[in-house]
Amino acid sequence: ELQASSSRRPRGRDPRDQIEELEDANDKLARATDRVERRLAELERQIATTDERTERSVGIARREMMTFLEESVNATNQQVAALKGDDADILKALDVVRQHSASVEQMDLKHHKDILEQLDAFARRV
């Protein structure tokens, strides 16, 4: 009878023990899944925050660069305008010098002609 009762007893663990182990494993897995989901949500928040910061930084840098560019262009335009004014003044002064040079040349030619006429008149008298 001992053999018969021992053969009736199932071998291995009791099914209730297996169910408890599976439930424990399931609970551990559920907790691990919750931790992974919370960490994933935290990472997603961090990425969103980083993206916002990056966009703000890029926006600030873009505005600063545009301001610098506009200031540089305005300064260059002012310098060009000043140089154009200087160029116009130089051209006016040069025109005055040309006119004076032409006047001196005409006076020199007239003076040369007058001297030649005086020499001719002197030569005729002599």
C-alpha positions as MATLAB code, in Angstrom:
seq = 'ELQASSSRRPRGRDPRDQIEELEDANDKLARATDRVERRLAELERQIATTDERTERSVGIARREMMTFLEESVNATNQQVAALKGDDADILKALDVVRQHSASVEQMDLKHHKDILEQLDAFARRV';
ca = [
       0.000    0.000    0.000;
       2.895    2.286    0.548;
       3.911    1.837   -2.989;
       0.416    2.447   -4.206;
       0.062    5.628   -2.173;
       3.474    6.825   -3.260;
       2.635    6.159   -6.883;
      -0.549    8.205   -6.523;
       1.342   11.208   -5.274;
       2.305   13.385   -8.217;
       5.914   13.796   -8.895;
       7.523   17.241   -8.751;
       5.998   20.293   -7.203;
       2.524   20.886   -6.088;
       0.500   22.748   -8.763;
      -0.375   25.408   -6.187;
       3.335   26.123   -5.695;
       3.789   26.475   -9.440;
       0.838   28.885   -9.660;
       2.273   30.987   -6.831;
       5.668   31.046   -8.531;
       4.078   32.087  -11.807;
       2.062   34.784  -10.037;
       5.240   36.021   -8.315;
       7.080   36.055  -11.632;
       4.128   37.836  -13.232;
       4.144   40.486  -10.447;
       7.897   40.992  -10.836;
       7.481   41.303  -14.583;
       4.610   43.790  -14.154;
       6.713   45.896  -11.735;
       9.671   45.797  -14.104;
       7.386   46.797  -16.988;
       6.023   49.695  -14.899;
       9.573   50.838  -14.100;
      10.544   50.656  -17.779;
       7.403   52.585  -18.785;
       8.071   55.280  -16.145;
      11.700   55.567  -17.241;
      10.634   55.737  -20.878;
       8.143   58.503  -20.062;
      10.870   60.375  -18.157;
      13.249   60.027  -21.110;
      10.561   61.303  -23.464;
      10.043   64.341  -21.182;
      13.795   64.942  -21.094;
      13.995   64.742  -24.888;
      11.095   67.173  -25.239;
      12.756   69.556  -22.764;
      16.076   69.248  -24.583;
      14.365   69.887  -27.913;
      12.693   73.006  -26.510;
      15.981   74.266  -25.098;
      17.735   73.574  -28.377;
      15.050   75.423  -30.336;
      15.309   78.378  -27.942;
      19.096   78.420  -28.211;
      18.981   78.232  -31.997;
      16.370   81.010  -32.060;
      18.499   83.224  -29.837;
      21.616   82.526  -31.899;
      19.708   83.227  -35.123;
      18.409   86.560  -33.773;
      21.872   87.557  -32.559;
      23.418   86.680  -35.924;
      20.732   88.610  -37.816;
      21.237   91.633  -35.547;
      24.993   91.475  -36.066;
      24.518   91.082  -39.817;
      22.114   94.029  -39.998;
      24.493   96.199  -37.959;
      27.405   95.201  -40.197;
      25.442   95.903  -43.370;
      24.277   99.281  -42.024;
      27.830  100.231  -41.025;
      29.128   99.192  -44.445;
      26.367  101.150  -46.197;
      27.248  104.234  -44.147;
      30.913  103.857  -45.081;
      30.010  103.466  -48.755;
      27.812  106.575  -48.594;
      30.639  108.537  -46.937;
      33.103  107.343  -49.587;
      30.692  108.314  -52.359;
      30.484  111.780  -50.828;
      34.279  111.982  -50.630;
      34.502  110.797  -54.235;
      32.078  113.500  -55.364;
      34.121  116.138  -53.500;
      37.320  114.881  -55.135;
      35.687  114.992  -58.588;
      34.557  118.588  -57.976;
      38.047  119.593  -56.866;
      39.537  117.803  -59.872;
      37.139  119.639  -62.179;
      38.277  122.961  -60.685;
      41.921  121.950  -61.239;
      41.147  120.969  -64.871;
      39.415  124.276  -65.518;
      42.293  126.176  -63.952;
      44.803  124.145  -65.970;
      42.907  124.882  -69.196;
      42.760  128.563  -68.284;
      46.503  128.654  -67.548;
      47.214  126.874  -70.831;
      45.098  129.380  -72.770;
      46.778  132.277  -70.968;
      50.185  130.739  -71.722;
      49.305  130.355  -75.411;
      48.060  133.971  -75.540;
      51.177  135.182  -73.765;
      53.368  133.178  -76.154;
      51.468  134.639  -79.117;
      51.829  138.169  -77.676;
      55.572  137.710  -77.260;
      55.908  136.392  -80.806;
      53.961  139.405  -82.083;
      56.169  141.755  -80.070;
      59.289  140.021  -81.433;
      57.928  140.352  -84.981;
      57.173  143.992  -84.395;
      60.634  144.544  -82.941;
      62.234  142.672  -85.833;
      60.370  144.862  -88.318;
      61.543  147.964  -86.594;
      65.104  146.872  -86.502;
];
